[in-house]
Amino acid sequence: MKKFQAEIDVMPKKEILDPQGKAVTGSMKNLGLAEIQNVRIGKHITLEIDAENKEAASSKVDTACKSLLANLIMESYSFSITEV
């Protein structure tokens, strides 16, 4: 068994309203940073996986994302895997 680390980004889909991002965008204007627009806020998740190889680790992470970490109706995800 090898140990891998996954870096996962979960973001609201572009067609979904992001109220948290909208609020931060509005606050940027109040701070004099009006040039910062269209803020989108998501989640960054790190985790470790014990697996035989990178492909098996990737499969486990993909299953975790689809089953628990991301709401596929409203969110998309991407991840990278490195051996540690």
N, C-alpha and C positions, 0 to 999 in steps of 0.2 A: 504494500500500500504506500502511496505517496500522498503528501499533503499539498493542497492547492488553496489559493485564496481567490475569491471572487469579488469584484467591484461591480456593483449593480446600480444602475440609474433608472428610476421609475419617474416618468413625467406624465402630466395630464396630456391627453391627445389634443392636437391643435384646434380641433373643432369644438372642444369642450371649454366652457367658461372656467377660468381660473380666478376665483374671487380673491384668494390670497395674493396672487401675482398682480391682480388689478389694484389692490390696496397698496402694495409696495410701489407700483408704478406711480400712483397718485402721490405717495409720500416723497418720491424722488423729485417731483416738481416742487414740493414744499421746501425741499432742501437746496433748491437752486440747481438741480441736476435734471432739468427737463429733457436733455438730450438722451437720457436713459429711458427707453420705452419698451413696451411689450414684455415685461418681466413675467416669467413662468416659474413657478415653484414646484419642486418635486421632492423626491427622497433619494438619498444615497445610502446604500446598504453594503457593508462588507461582511463576509463570512468565510469560514474555512471548511474545506471538504476533504475527507479521506476517500481516495479513489485509486483505481488501478492505473489510470492514465488521464490525460487532459480531456479526451473525448467523453469519458465516463463522468468526469467532474462537470463538464459542460452540460451533459444530459440531466444530471441531478439539479444543477442550478436552474436550468430551463423549467424543469418540473416544479421546483419551489416557486419560481416567479409566476408561472401560470396558475398554480394551485393556491398560493397564499400571499405572495409579496406584492402582486400587482392586480388591480381590478381591470381586467382586459376590456371591459365595456368602456371605461373612462380613461384608462392609462395605457401607455406603451412602456416597454422596458428594453434595456440593452445591458450587456455585461461583458467583462473581460475576465480571463482566468490566467493566473500565473502560478507556477510551482514555487512552493516555499520550502 
